[in-house]
């Protein structure tokens, strides 16, 4: 019985981890593709951004601010309200 509980908790934790974890960089790059550059390679944009995040704490904070700003906004809202937060992260 104890093993079943442990396995269930582990499976639940893994499922939660894999289900909805988009990086701040991926969210920002997807929004740039949607609003600015339809031909943008989101995977490459994300990889470049994530490399910078790993090396620079300030950039990491900027990426998080950009991601939080663009979530749930239309392209028009993003361009008006998130330009300052995102210009250095993904180049809006």
Secondary structure, DSSP 8 states (H G I E B T S, - for coil): -HHHHHHHHHHHHHHHHHHS---HHHHHHHHHHHHT-TT--HHHHHHHHHHHHHH-HHHHHHHHHHHHHHTT--HHHHHHHSHHHHTTTT--
